């Protein structure tokens, strides 16, 4: 069963990015939304508690501009899209995002 979570950290402040809206786009074009919690995390996708995510190519959009402008006064990125592929029986997928007003980085976490 495939599950999905994410975590956003503000590397300039050295702390979690609370309140970042997320939009997940499914392979068929459907969308779901979420918001990072006080620890910068989100794992509340309905599929995490049901039968899991189907294999396919997904896009996770992090709407980071409001957070970055509020905390740093500027943001080069209105949003950051991370597109990834979930494999059949791939297990748990964790998509962390490290952000600053002028840079970002991501990787497959655990």
C-alpha positions as CSV (number, residue, x, y, z in Angstrom):
1,X,0.0,0.0,0.0
2,X,1.3,3.5,-0.9
3,X,1.0,6.3,1.6
4,X,2.1,9.9,1.3
5,X,3.3,12.7,3.6
6,X,5.2,15.9,3.4
7,X,7.2,18.3,5.6
8,X,8.2,21.9,4.9
9,X,11.1,23.6,6.6
10,X,12.1,27.2,6.4
11,X,15.9,27.0,6.1
12,X,16.4,30.8,6.7
13,X,14.5,30.7,10.1
14,X,15.6,27.1,10.9
15,X,12.1,26.0,11.8
16,X,9.0,24.3,10.3
17,X,6.8,26.2,7.9
18,X,3.4,26.3,9.4
19,X,0.2,27.0,7.4
20,X,1.5,26.3,3.9
21,X,-1.5,25.3,1.7
22,X,-0.9,22.2,-0.5
23,X,-2.6,20.9,-3.6
24,X,-2.1,17.3,-4.7
25,X,-2.9,16.6,-8.4
26,X,-3.6,12.9,-9.1
27,X,-2.7,11.1,-12.3
28,X,-6.3,11.5,-13.6
29,X,-6.3,15.3,-12.9
30,X,-8.4,15.2,-9.7
31,X,-7.1,17.4,-6.9
32,X,-7.0,17.3,-3.1
33,X,-5.9,20.0,-0.7
34,X,-4.3,20.2,2.7
35,X,-2.3,22.6,5.0
36,X,0.9,22.0,6.9
37,X,0.5,21.8,10.7
38,X,2.5,23.5,13.5
39,X,5.4,21.2,12.8
40,X,5.3,21.9,9.0
41,X,3.9,18.5,8.3
42,X,0.9,17.1,6.4
43,X,-0.2,13.5,6.1
44,X,-3.9,13.9,6.1
45,X,-4.6,12.6,2.6
46,X,-7.7,10.3,2.6
47,X,-5.8,7.5,0.9
48,X,-3.4,7.2,3.9
49,X,-6.2,5.6,5.9
50,X,-8.0,3.7,3.1
51,X,-6.6,1.5,0.4
52,X,-3.6,3.7,-0.3
53,X,-2.5,5.7,-3.4
54,X,-2.6,4.1,-6.8
55,X,0.6,4.0,-8.8
56,X,1.1,6.9,-11.2
57,X,2.5,10.4,-11.6
58,X,1.4,13.0,-9.0
59,X,2.2,16.7,-8.5
60,X,2.3,18.3,-5.1
61,X,2.1,22.1,-5.2
62,X,3.3,24.0,-2.2
63,X,1.7,27.5,-2.1
64,X,4.6,29.1,-0.3
65,X,4.5,32.8,-1.4
66,X,2.2,34.0,1.5
67,X,4.3,32.3,4.1
68,X,7.6,33.6,2.6
69,X,6.3,37.1,2.2
70,X,5.0,37.2,5.8
71,X,8.2,35.8,7.3
72,X,10.8,37.4,5.0
73,X,9.1,40.2,3.1
74,X,9.9,38.6,-0.3
75,X,9.4,35.4,-2.3
76,X,10.8,34.6,-5.7
77,X,8.4,31.6,-5.9
78,X,4.6,32.0,-6.0
79,X,4.4,28.2,-5.6
80,X,6.7,25.2,-5.9
81,X,5.6,22.1,-7.8
82,X,7.1,18.7,-7.2
83,X,6.2,16.0,-9.6
84,X,6.9,12.4,-8.6
85,X,6.0,8.8,-9.4
86,X,4.4,6.4,-7.0
87,X,5.1,2.8,-7.9
88,X,3.0,-0.3,-7.3
89,X,3.5,-1.4,-3.7
90,X,6.1,1.4,-3.2
91,X,5.3,1.8,0.5
92,X,5.5,5.1,2.2
93,X,6.5,8.2,0.2
94,X,7.7,11.3,2.0
95,X,8.2,14.6,0.1
96,X,10.1,17.1,2.2
97,X,10.6,20.7,1.0
98,X,13.3,23.0,2.2
99,X,12.5,26.6,1.4
100,X,13.9,30.1,1.6
101,X,12.8,33.3,-0.1
102,X,15.1,32.6,-3.1
103,X,15.8,28.8,-3.1
104,X,14.3,25.4,-2.5
105,X,15.3,21.8,-2.3
106,X,13.5,18.5,-2.1
107,X,14.2,14.7,-2.0
108,X,12.5,11.5,-1.3
109,X,12.5,11.2,2.5
110,X,11.5,8.3,4.7
